[in-house]
Amino acid sequence: MDILKTDVKKIFFRYLYASFGSALIVAIYSIVDVAMVGQYEGDNGAAALAVFAPIWNIIYSIGMLFGIGGSVLFSKARGSGDYKKSNIFFTSSFIALSIVIFIVLVLSIVFEDNILYFFGADDVLLRLAKIYFLPIKIIFPLFAFSQFFAAYLRNDNAPYESNYCRYGWRYI
C-alpha cells in the first residue's frame, strides 16, 4: 500500500479495522474470562476479576504506549527512506519496554498485596485476586509485547498481513 498515493479514507479504514479487531478480541476474552470465573467461583470470583481489571489495562497500555509511540517514529523514518534510523527507533522502544516491564514485574511481585488492595480488594477478595494474579504475572510481559508488536505490524504498511506472508512464507 502506497500511503502517499492511496486514498486517505481507504487507508484510514484499513488501519481502523485492524485496530478494532484487535480491541474486539481483547474484549471478548475479558467477557469469557469473567463468565468462566463467575461460574466457578461465583460473585466473589467475578469481583476479584474486577479488582484485577485495571491492572490488566495498565499492562495492555504499557505495551501499546511503547508500540504506538515507537512505531510512529519508525514509520516516519521509513517513509523518509532512513531505514537505519527506523531500526534504531524499533530497538530503542523494544529495550525501553523490556526495562519497564521488568520493573513492573518486580514491583508486582514485591508489592502484590498492596497493589491488589489499592485496586479494591478486601480481605475476602484478596485470596481470589492473588490466585488469579499469579498466572497473569507470569505471562503479562508476553501480553505487553504482543501489543507492542501489533502496533509495529500495523505500521509496516500492511495492517492485515504478517511479514511471513508478505515475504513468501504461508500461514501455518
Secondary structure as UniProt FT lines:
FT   TURN            3..5
FT   HELIX           8..41
FT   HELIX           43..79
FT   TURN            80..81
FT   HELIX           83..110
FT   HELIX           112..118
FT   TURN            119..120
FT   HELIX           123..154
FT   TURN            155..157
FT   HELIX           163..166
FT   TURN            167..168
//
